[in-house]
Amino acid sequence: MDQKTATILNYSGGSWVASTSPQTLDVVNPATAKTIGKVPLSTQEEVDFIVREADSAFRDWKKVPPTERIQYLFRLKQLLEEHFDDLACTITLENGKTLKEAQGEMRRAIENVEVACGIPTMMQGGILEDIAPGIDEYMLRQPLGVVAIISPFNFPGMIPFWFLPYALACGNTVVVKPSERTPLTMQKVFHLLEEVGFEKGIVNLVNGGPDTVNALLDHPDIKAISFVGSTPVARHVYSRAAQSGKRVQAQGGAKNPLLIFPDADPDITTQIVSDSVFGNAGQRCLAASLVVTVGNEARDIFVPALTEAAETRSVGYGLEDGIQMGPVITPESKTRIQGLIQKGVDEGANLLVDGRQADIQGYSDGNFLRPTILENLSLAGEVVRTEIFGPVMGLIHVQDVEEAIKFVNQGTYGNMACVFTSSGAIARKFRNEAEAGNIGINIGVAAPMAFFPFSGWKESFFGTLHGQSNHAVEFYTQTKVVVERWPREWSRQF
């Protein structure tokens, strides 16, 4: 499959449409450096046409009963299961993560479809009789209209499904803009959506880059924007879309700390922490970035163990057996990460494991790095604050729980924070005081299940309502309150 160059199309009005834009970008397998597709940079005029198609379709789709709308999702789940392996393989080809990681990603996507099938219950309003004599009051939830989803390169299969099934089940029509680096997975997903049988204009796909995104943010007929990406871009998306009166949920970057206490299980903790830092080559918003050992005993136990785990992690092409970590997404990302590693050294860090010069047999052109560990990062330096988004562990040592929690809370991000301990008292204190939206206790990647919202605080999130679960339902609906009286004299006329 990676030997071919895929034709990447837009999907609107129930049809596959070639973009008229003369501008394209290569889609490159990050392990082999081979071009596997060319993605068009769709124009503002194309965005406008697609949105108008979606707006027209909304008028009928919103009237379809929720019990009927979810029948499409039941069919979609079945098709996703049937094409599970092919979708996972496509994720590995265009993103570089291991096949096992890609399979885990698609499982999370399917879980969101399953949860959204409960929309007839989740979308219910409320009623109270006799708020005054003879007067009743009730609240309804109604769809917004056309909504747009702008997704990142690191989870091309999962993240659109934090939003897509809920938006559809609530009665909205949807425009998806996948990352221009990894558009192939959504091409295949939209072929399945086409097979599901949605009427034209209900689900739509537009490919492109920053100009395409801005066209979506500015379009007057788009009522809501869902975005996941870096914090600078999330801030731009939030401010620009809000200026044009849209609802926005914009998930940003992270610098996730993990605290390790000396009473944590050595073997299990070492494995979980290593997987958290180096899984997906560190390219996920819930990757552990900073590992904090608390007390000298924890330092003595875990520094050697984590060092060995990093040095022995198997790196290579994600479709091959036994591979534990794949490449980063682009040569530019690799260069940037290498530069940040050197920056950490220049700021005084001790380079325990140096993965900058990775030589992967048979894949010399790939964007490979090996796991890297920087110990004793300068707390006043740039690297301790910067989201590296690569397979780099920052090791920091503190003396007690108060100092550890203070370190967690002084960060500008607040996506995730985790603690490893056998002490219920420490875990409870951490859960209560740590300033992050997703908390892990003896968990290295505190990714909420689909029936909980994917939280995030501080500069990791801009907005109020997050993706997934009841937050998604609230985000994709607007409330209407009805105050109702039927005077007895009127009823006597019949």
Order of alpha helices (4+ residues) and beta strands (2+ residues): beta-beta-beta-beta-beta-alpha-alpha-alpha-alpha-alpha-beta-beta-beta-alpha-beta-alpha-beta-alpha-beta-alpha-beta-beta-alpha-beta-alpha-alpha-beta-beta-beta-alpha-beta-beta-alpha-beta-beta-beta-alpha-beta-alpha
